[in-house]
Amino acid sequence: MAETPDRRSAARGEGAVATDTDLPPSALDEKVREAEDKKWTPGKIALWAAIALLGGVAWFMLAIIRGETVNAIWFVFASVCTYLIGYRFYSKVIERYITRPDDRRATPAEYKADGKDYVRTDRNVLFGHHFAAIAGAGPLVGPVIAAQMGYLPGTIWIIIGVVLAGAVQDYLVMFFSMRRGGRSLGQMAREELGVIGGTAALIATLLIMVIIVAILALVVVNALGESPWGVFSVGMTIPIALFMGVYLRYLRPGKIMEVSLIGFVLLMAAIIGGGIVAETPWGADIFTLDKVTIAWGLIIYGFIAAILPVWLLLAPRDYLSTFMKIGVIVMLALAIIVVRPEITVPAFSEFASRDNGPVFPGALFPFLFVTIACGALSGFHALISSGTTPKLVEKERQTRFIGYGGMLMESFVAIMALVAAISIDRGLYFAMNSPVALTGGTVETAATWVNSLGLAGVNITPDFLAQTAANVGEESIVSRTGGAPTLAVGLAHIMQQFIGGTAMMAFWYHFAIMFEALFILTAVDAGTRVARFMLQDSIGNFVPKFKEASWRPGAWLCTAIMVGAWGAVLLMGVTDPLGGINTLFPLFGIANQLLAAIALSVCLAIVAKQGTFKYLWIVALPLAFAAVVTITASYQKIFSSTPAVGYFANNAAFSKALAEGKTEFGTAKSVAAMEAVVRNTAIQGWLSVIFVVLSIIVIATALLATVRAFRNRTDATAARGNEDPARPSRVFAPAGLIPTPAERELMAEWDKVPAELRFERAGH
Amino acid sequence: MSSGLAAVAKGFQGFARYFGGVLGADAYAKYLEHHRAAGHSAPPLSEREFWRDRTDRQDSNPQGRCC
């Protein structure tokens, strides 16, 4: 729909915000900015032509040439060049036609400034902060599992998906939340979609968090099972974090850098110490734990961690995790660029055209797109992009850099994880990532099984598997599913060529396991807490006492319920005779993408209510894709007649076998195991049903809101209805990483303003 | 030589400041700045009180961490 000039300026809030005449302008003049933006100097043209050319060549090398081997550096070029183009061109389209930021408006960090939660934060610092909050183990795990299909499908989805879907979601949610004083996704859903849509979104979010936490925990359990070194070093993070917490609370409050450095040194000592302890007979004895024990340990830990005060465990571990996150990612990028490993994995593997892959079952469409969630499109980000970060944004225009740009960074992490995973031998990959039911669990059976798959160029020996395990300091690496161990082997493989050689491989392996576990434990903790509050809030609608956060019995009860819920799914995954990861990981991806669909639905309704119908496709495109992928995946998980894919088909097959009195069936070798399969598949199946129904409700209410907005489109008063009122901004800061000449000029003007004039004194 | 060293030191300092910002180490300084700018008459919280208050408020207002 074409907009009349009047309406457009009204929607932009022009004239609504009176700026202070004592101060320089709080925004660049619109015409100056446009002129600067549209001025294509020869240098600029040459630069973008070079970026486009390099990106094109890189994609050509990856997708068309596909020689015997392909160098990892092409992944870096293809992704970075595509990101740059997406950021420079596509995100500007979104900015121009959908978000339309207005720097004359104050952000919540300015008009609600309290020095604590609402604090204007330098854009580059906030970029790092936001990135550290969104990136975790997800982008490191999904691409590894998806590598079953070959490198190209995952690469295309990660890179194109982020530009057109993931980063769009993050940016829009962040912007809309910022315009609403930093409201959470749940609150926005309630406002924009009404009670039914809002409630469905809330329940879906709660369930999705349970699934996500459970499966992240499963990844840790799989990485630590039968690994005394890993158990020791990851276990040591708890006393280290406790020490840091006490240090910050009582010894030297606020010395975060200092304590993080101390924590980091202790962490390294724990990794090295783990190697020594695991060698001793007593160490091996104490710390060799089976997966069920570790799962119970994690459940008990999760409960205690979630009821302990934040300062004691969560906050210090968060510092540690952020410290490691940035460090590891920079290091991995450097290592890939320096080492430039040759990749021998084919672009499309034999499993790309089949639906019975051993790592995860199901056809490329839709299951590849749910297996890689984080890194391409992750609904969980909507929870971070609303609420926390918007309260810290200094200027409206910066949301493009922080929201869209931050997600591009995460996508790059996913690409690096993919490169690390495919740089290892393909046979090794399948031996590590296939469930023990298939590999048999020993090096001999695993080698025989992998060689029998008939994969081109794959021929592994038991010795090779045993040698790799010895190199990384593990008892065995057969069937270490979950993605984390594979990434760790890949990272160790690349890093040892960079620093230290084979002798350092075991250190790098456990370093990788350690940081993945650290990210995941932080996510488990924080997820349990957030979910507990959501539950308390919901129960509070019926029993008001539950709304009091300080009421211990309520808090403990709700924590126990949440931990019990994810703990049950975790135990189900750990004991699953079919191999937990390959049955549960699709559920994780589906849950995450459904959350994305919910977030995009909310964005769709908001954009429609603004009257921006002409560019509604920018939101509708990723929403439609996410909806089609997740609903198809859910449909197949529920209705597929292939037992490996459909939960209920599997359920029926095992029930039938039980009814016929069989004592073993498929990979389940006992009646108890068969009963476990029947139980697990029923739970997984019904969870899929609940997720998809709730999401369809949310999407439907969003579509209804959109249609209603389209019918009422002449009613301009509805535009931007739920936003906080516009208030004039009294600060200025550049929008992107590097200030433009015009921005520099304005910054210089602001520098001349006497300090006492710069901050708003009124209102306090 | 010494100017090169100084540049390295400056770069490192800048990086440390940035990293500290990402971790949130400068929260107290920002709080003081806000307190001063807002012209409150009451004295600001001490550093110890500020950090105590900060983590205690997180107890009832948890922030998500992503997967």
Interface residues (C-beta under 8 A of the other chain):
Chain A: A113 D114 G115 K116 D117 V119 T121 D122 N124 V125 G128 H129 A132 A133 I134 A135 G136 A137 G138 I212 L216 L248 R249 P253 G254 K255 I256 M257 S260 P309 V310 W311 L314 A315 D318 Y319 S321 T322 F323 I326 C374 S378 F380 H381 L383 I384 G387 T388 I520 T522 A523 D525 A526 G527 R529 V530 F533 A549 S550 N592 R758 F759 E760 R761 H764
Chain B: A16 Y18 F19 G20 G21 V22 L23 G24 A25 A27 Y28 K30 Y31 L32 E33 H34 H35 A37 A38 G39 H40 E47 R48 F50 W51 R52 D53 R54 T55 D56 R57 Q58 D59 S60 N61 P62 Q63 G64 R65 C66 C67
